[in-house]
Amino acid sequence: MDLTSIRRDYETAALHRADLDADPLTQFERWLNDAIAAQQIEPTAMTLATATPDGRPSARIVLLKGVDAGGFVFFTNYLSQKGREIEANPNVELVFFWDKLERTVRVHGTVTRTSREESEAYFHQRPKRSQIGAAASNQSEVVADREVLEKRFAELEKQYEDSDVPTPAHWGGFRVKPETIEFWQGRRSRLHDRLRYRRDASGAWVIERVAP
């Protein structure tokens, strides 16, 4: 298989320093709204990269469920591989890719758990079958076959047929507090625009252009 000839020249837009809001979270919300308006498939999908304390990395796709002054929020099983790695090493990276807009956003930061109240409030907003799925799955653990999962799901579906599903103790949210946020806009001839926010010694955001 020859992949060397597969390429695309980006020419949708440009990104200038004057285009950016002083607050990277406000800027991110602008771009996220653009992705939603462009009918990007799964606009909130993001790659979450974690690592063990000795530097062994892993990555997967998760869904962003909130952006606020504290950072980027997602929910998961705390006992999953990503949950265990975050507890051992809270440094993570998030990557959003919106191909229709030829844009990427990278976020580096540290993670803390959301409050239990916040986790439970989101859990009970989810469709009931999604709640049952979260309770039925011991995420990242080896299972003999799919029937094991389907049997457990059916048992819980019957158990909670006429009642609320309690939020599992091992399930909840994480919030990524950003230390750097980079906005990437594809340009012609691979001279892409990369503008990065980072905090200076005083904690204020500084914006700088990075070579592509």
C-alpha positions as CSV (number, residue, x, y, z in Angstrom):
1,M,0.0,0.0,0.0
2,D,1.5,3.3,-1.1
3,L,0.3,6.2,1.1
4,T,2.8,8.8,0.0
5,S,0.5,10.3,-2.7
6,I,-2.4,10.9,-0.3
7,R,-2.4,14.5,0.6
8,R,-4.7,17.5,0.8
9,D,-3.9,21.2,0.5
10,Y,-5.8,23.3,3.1
11,E,-7.3,26.5,1.9
12,T,-10.5,27.1,3.8
13,A,-9.3,29.9,6.1
14,A,-6.5,31.7,7.9
15,L,-5.9,32.4,11.5
16,H,-4.4,35.7,12.6
17,R,-3.5,37.0,16.0
18,A,-6.2,39.7,15.7
19,D,-8.8,36.9,15.3
20,L,-8.2,35.5,18.8
21,D,-10.0,36.4,22.0
22,A,-7.8,37.2,24.9
23,D,-9.4,34.2,26.8
24,P,-8.6,30.8,25.2
25,L,-11.7,29.2,26.6
26,T,-13.9,31.8,24.9
27,Q,-11.9,31.3,21.7
28,F,-12.4,27.5,22.0
29,E,-16.2,28.0,22.5
30,R,-16.2,30.0,19.3
31,W,-14.5,27.3,17.3
32,L,-16.7,24.6,18.9
33,N,-19.8,26.5,17.8
34,D,-18.3,26.8,14.3
35,A,-17.8,23.0,14.3
36,I,-21.4,22.4,15.4
37,A,-22.7,24.9,12.8
38,A,-20.7,23.1,10.1
39,Q,-22.4,19.8,11.1
40,Q,-19.1,18.2,12.0
41,I,-19.7,14.6,13.0
42,E,-19.2,14.3,16.8
43,P,-17.9,17.9,17.2
44,T,-17.2,17.2,20.9
45,A,-15.1,14.1,20.3
46,M,-11.5,14.6,21.5
47,T,-8.5,12.4,21.8
48,L,-7.5,12.0,25.4
49,A,-3.8,11.1,25.9
50,T,-2.7,9.9,29.3
51,A,0.5,8.3,30.6
52,T,1.7,6.2,33.5
53,P,4.2,7.7,35.9
54,D,7.1,6.0,34.1
55,G,6.0,7.5,30.8
56,R,4.0,4.8,29.0
57,P,1.4,6.6,27.0
58,S,-2.1,5.6,25.9
59,A,-4.8,7.5,24.0
60,R,-8.5,7.1,23.2
61,I,-11.5,9.1,22.0
62,V,-13.9,10.6,24.7
63,L,-16.6,13.2,24.5
64,L,-16.4,16.7,25.9
65,K,-19.3,17.4,28.2
66,G,-18.6,20.9,29.5
67,V,-16.3,23.9,29.2
68,D,-16.2,26.4,32.0
69,A,-13.7,28.7,33.7
70,G,-12.1,25.7,35.4
71,G,-11.4,23.9,32.1
72,F,-12.7,20.9,30.0
73,V,-15.0,18.3,31.5
74,F,-15.6,14.7,30.6
75,F,-17.0,11.7,32.4
76,T,-15.8,8.1,32.7
77,N,-15.3,5.0,34.8
78,Y,-12.7,5.9,37.4
79,L,-11.4,2.3,37.5
80,S,-10.8,2.2,33.7
81,Q,-7.3,2.4,32.3
82,K,-7.6,6.1,31.7
83,G,-9.0,6.7,35.1
84,R,-6.2,4.8,36.8
85,E,-3.5,6.5,34.8
86,I,-5.0,9.9,35.5
87,E,-5.0,9.2,39.2
88,A,-1.3,8.2,39.0
89,N,-0.3,11.0,36.7
90,P,-2.7,13.9,36.2
91,N,-0.9,15.4,33.2
92,V,-2.9,14.9,30.0
93,E,-3.4,16.1,26.5
94,L,-6.6,16.7,24.6
95,V,-6.8,17.0,20.8
96,F,-9.9,18.1,18.8
97,F,-9.9,17.6,15.0
98,W,-12.6,19.3,12.9
99,D,-11.8,18.2,9.3
100,K,-14.6,20.2,7.7
101,L,-13.1,23.4,9.0
102,E,-9.5,22.2,8.7
103,R,-8.9,23.0,12.4
104,T,-7.2,21.3,15.3
105,V,-7.1,22.3,19.0
106,R,-4.6,20.9,21.4
107,V,-4.9,21.3,25.2
108,H,-2.3,20.4,27.7
109,G,-3.2,20.4,31.4
110,T,-3.7,18.7,34.7
111,V,-6.8,16.8,35.8
112,T,-8.9,16.8,39.0
113,R,-12.2,15.1,39.7
114,T,-15.4,17.0,39.4
115,S,-17.5,17.2,42.6
116,R,-19.8,14.2,43.3
117,E,-22.8,16.5,42.9
118,E,-21.7,17.5,39.4
119,S,-21.1,13.9,38.4
120,E,-24.5,12.7,39.7
121,A,-26.3,15.6,38.0
122,Y,-24.8,14.7,34.6
123,F,-25.3,10.9,35.1
124,H,-29.0,11.4,35.6
125,Q,-29.3,13.6,32.5
126,R,-28.2,10.7,30.4
127,P,-30.7,8.3,28.7
128,K,-31.6,5.5,31.1
129,R,-30.0,2.8,28.9
130,S,-26.7,4.7,28.9
131,Q,-26.9,4.8,32.7
132,I,-27.4,1.1,32.8
133,G,-24.6,0.6,30.3
134,A,-22.2,2.5,32.6
135,A,-23.3,0.4,35.6
136,A,-23.0,-2.9,33.7
137,S,-19.5,-2.4,32.3
138,N,-16.3,-2.9,34.3
139,Q,-14.5,-0.7,31.7
140,S,-11.1,-1.9,30.5
141,E,-11.4,-5.3,32.2
142,V,-11.1,-8.5,30.2
143,V,-14.5,-10.3,29.5
144,A,-15.0,-13.8,28.1
145,D,-17.4,-12.6,25.4
146,R,-20.1,-10.0,24.6
147,E,-22.8,-12.2,26.1
148,V,-21.3,-11.5,29.6
149,L,-22.0,-7.7,29.0
150,E,-25.4,-8.2,27.5
151,K,-26.5,-10.5,30.4
152,R,-25.4,-8.0,33.0
153,F,-27.1,-5.2,31.1
154,A,-30.4,-7.2,31.0
155,E,-30.2,-8.0,34.7
156,L,-29.8,-4.3,35.6
157,E,-32.4,-3.2,33.1
158,K,-34.9,-5.5,34.9
159,Q,-33.7,-4.4,38.4
160,Y,-34.2,-0.7,37.6
161,E,-37.2,-1.1,35.4
162,D,-39.4,1.0,37.8
163,S,-36.7,3.0,39.6
164,D,-33.8,5.3,39.1
165,V,-30.3,4.0,38.4
166,P,-28.0,5.1,41.1
167,T,-24.7,6.7,40.0
168,P,-22.0,4.1,40.4
169,A,-19.4,5.0,43.0
170,H,-16.6,4.3,40.4
171,W,-18.2,6.6,37.8
172,G,-17.8,10.4,37.5
173,G,-16.2,13.4,35.9
174,F,-12.8,14.8,35.3
175,R,-11.9,18.4,34.7
176,V,-8.8,19.3,32.7
177,K,-7.3,22.7,33.8
178,P,-5.4,24.0,30.8
179,E,-1.8,25.1,30.9
180,T,-1.4,25.6,27.2
181,I,-4.0,25.7,24.4
182,E,-3.0,25.7,20.7
183,F,-5.3,26.6,17.8
184,W,-4.2,25.2,14.4
185,Q,-5.7,26.3,11.1
186,G,-4.7,24.4,8.0
187,R,-3.1,26.6,5.3
188,R,-1.6,26.0,1.8
189,S,1.8,24.5,1.2
190,R,1.8,23.2,4.8
191,L,2.5,26.7,6.2
192,H,-0.2,26.2,8.7
193,D,-1.2,28.7,11.3
194,R,-0.4,27.7,14.9
195,L,-1.3,30.2,17.7
196,R,-0.7,29.0,21.3
197,Y,-1.9,30.4,24.6
198,R,0.3,29.7,27.6
199,R,0.4,31.1,31.1
200,D,3.2,33.4,32.1
201,A,4.8,33.6,35.6
202,S,1.9,35.8,36.8
203,G,-0.7,33.3,35.5
204,A,-1.9,35.6,32.7
205,W,-2.4,34.2,29.2
206,V,0.3,34.9,26.6
207,I,-0.4,34.3,22.9
208,E,2.5,33.3,20.6
209,R,2.8,32.0,17.1
210,V,4.5,28.7,16.6
211,A,6.1,27.5,13.4
212,P,4.1,24.8,11.6
